[in-house]
Amino acid sequence: MTRLNQNLNTLNKKGNWLFKISQRRYLGNKNSILPFIDSIIKNEIGHFNSLCDIFSGTGVVGSYFNTKNNKIIFNDLLYHNFISLNAFLNQNNFDKDKLLDIINGFNNLTIKKENYFSDNFGGRYFSKKNARKIGFIRQSIKKLFVEDKINIKEKFILLTSLNYSIDKIANTVGHYDAYIKKELKVLEFKMEMLDINIQNNANNKIYNKDANFLIRDIECDILYLDPPYNSRQYCDAYHLLENLSLWQKPEVFGTAKKFDRSKIKSEYCKINASILFDDLVQNAKCKYILLSYNNMRNSGDGRSNAKISDEEIMKSLSKRGRVKIFEHDYKEFNTGKKRRNDNKERIFFVKVEN
Ligand SMILES: C[S@@+](CC[C@H](N)C(=O)[O-])C[C@H]1O[C@@H](n2cnc3c(N)ncnc32)[C@H](O)[C@@H]1O
């Protein structure tokens, strides 16, 4: 049921819409190839008890395989992803009616006073009116938590609802490297409750760590790897959501208004990516490895060129067992301008023997 309706909105008992985990724009998300990944797992593995989605991003892959009896491990370097993974996929309890009341209250606000968020992002990524509201809501979520009126799970849910709702009205092509420089339309800002199936979450674990550190501490049947492919840093593309989630109100720079991200840059986007990849693969304690990595080694656009060559991938994976490669035609989600017809999403599969 959940799988078939992955992309459809659902209504809760009070007649409000619910956000699904897949309902946000995220570069390289694997939402459209979930059936492809599923078919490989069904054909090559069959039954399994645990899966680790160690570069989770939105979490749609791990979430797809999340059932009552499975254990799914999620992890991402970015804090705003850690928040949404916890909101949708950890086992903690929350008061749904209380959250619906808070969300309805937030939706009905009109805020006149400027704040950190509207000063920096208003008139750019959002209308001034919406930006004032977003900043005010973020501050209110902090206050509710500090005053013990919501628990940590409820805080994660409200923050995720805020992040998902602003994604719908942001004046961007889906990421925050830039905003569209034309007159801003005031789109309707609307937070919604999340579609959470807590019964499935009892065994899950969620981390906010560098994958190469975490790999040394975990074991699983299936290790799913979906690292960044190229020099494009996710902390650059999603700096605004990261800033809003952390809410430390740092100084921001340049036209895109980014904060200092030097501590959250991914090494997978840099020159040593293949060394890190090899370290990750050799230290994995698992029965199977699935790797998503596309075929854009030399795409012509320097920033899009893949950081790890096919030879390097094969060399690292072959040390653990025989490698099979599955290919699937894939429409890449980039800035919306370019569509590469030859773009293939590939899964490298290894049954671990060594
Ligand atoms: C290709 S995206 C994953 C997309 C995801 N499978 C989905 O469907 O949404 C790669 C993710 O790896 C994360 N990442 C980058 N370097 C990392 C590292 N060293 N450790 C953990 N996560 C990392 C990024 O923040 C990004 O979310």
The ligand as an SDF file (V2000), in Angstrom:
LIG
                    3D

 27 29  0  0  0  0  0  0  0  0999 V2000
   23.1480   11.1280   -4.1010 C   0  0  0  0  0  0  0  0  0  0  0  0
   22.6500   11.8010   -2.5550 S   0  0  0  0  0  0  0  0  0  0  0  0
   21.6750   10.5150   -1.8820 C   0  0  0  0  0  0  0  0  0  0  0  0
   20.2740   10.5450   -2.4180 C   0  0  0  0  0  0  0  0  0  0  0  0
   19.3580    9.5560   -1.7350 C   0  0  0  0  0  0  0  0  0  0  0  0
   19.6470    8.1960   -2.0970 N   0  0  0  0  0  0  0  0  0  0  0  0
   17.9040    9.8730   -2.0430 C   0  0  0  0  0  0  0  0  0  0  0  0
   17.2570    9.0810   -2.7430 O   0  0  0  0  0  0  0  0  0  0  0  0
   17.4180   10.9040   -1.5970 O   0  0  0  0  0  0  0  0  0  0  0  0
   24.1150   11.7030   -1.6050 C   0  0  0  0  0  0  0  0  0  0  0  0
   23.9680   12.0640   -0.1300 C   0  0  0  0  0  0  0  0  0  0  0  0
   25.1990   11.7720    0.5350 O   0  0  0  0  0  0  0  0  0  0  0  0
   25.3860   12.7180    1.5880 C   0  0  0  0  0  0  0  0  0  0  0  0
   26.8410   12.6770    1.9140 N   0  0  0  0  0  0  0  0  0  0  0  0
   27.8550   13.2270    1.2340 C   0  0  0  0  0  0  0  0  0  0  0  0
   29.0290   12.8790    1.7840 N   0  0  0  0  0  0  0  0  0  0  0  0
   28.7430   12.0930    2.8580 C   0  0  0  0  0  0  0  0  0  0  0  0
   29.5340   11.4130    3.8240 C   0  0  0  0  0  0  0  0  0  0  0  0
   30.8720   11.4880    3.8040 N   0  0  0  0  0  0  0  0  0  0  0  0
   28.9120   10.6930    4.7640 N   0  0  0  0  0  0  0  0  0  0  0  0
   27.5410   10.6180    4.8020 C   0  0  0  0  0  0  0  0  0  0  0  0
   26.7460   11.2380    3.9070 N   0  0  0  0  0  0  0  0  0  0  0  0
   27.3410   11.9660    2.9360 C   0  0  0  0  0  0  0  0  0  0  0  0
   24.8710   14.0180    0.9950 C   0  0  0  0  0  0  0  0  0  0  0  0
   24.5000   14.9420    2.0060 O   0  0  0  0  0  0  0  0  0  0  0  0
   23.6800   13.5400    0.1570 C   0  0  0  0  0  0  0  0  0  0  0  0
   22.4830   13.6380    0.8760 O   0  0  0  0  0  0  0  0  0  0  0  0
  1  2  1  0
  2  3  1  0
  2 10  1  0
  3  4  1  0
  4  5  1  0
  5  6  1  0
  5  7  1  0
  7  8  2  0
  7  9  1  0
 10 11  1  0
 11 12  1  0
 11 26  1  0
 12 13  1  0
 13 14  1  0
 13 24  1  0
 14 15  1  0
 14 23  1  0
 15 16  2  0
 16 17  1  0
 17 18  1  0
 17 23  2  0
 18 19  1  0
 18 20  2  0
 20 21  1  0
 21 22  2  0
 22 23  1  0
 24 25  1  0
 24 26  1  0
 26 27  1  0
M  CHG  2   2   1   9  -1
M  END
$$$$
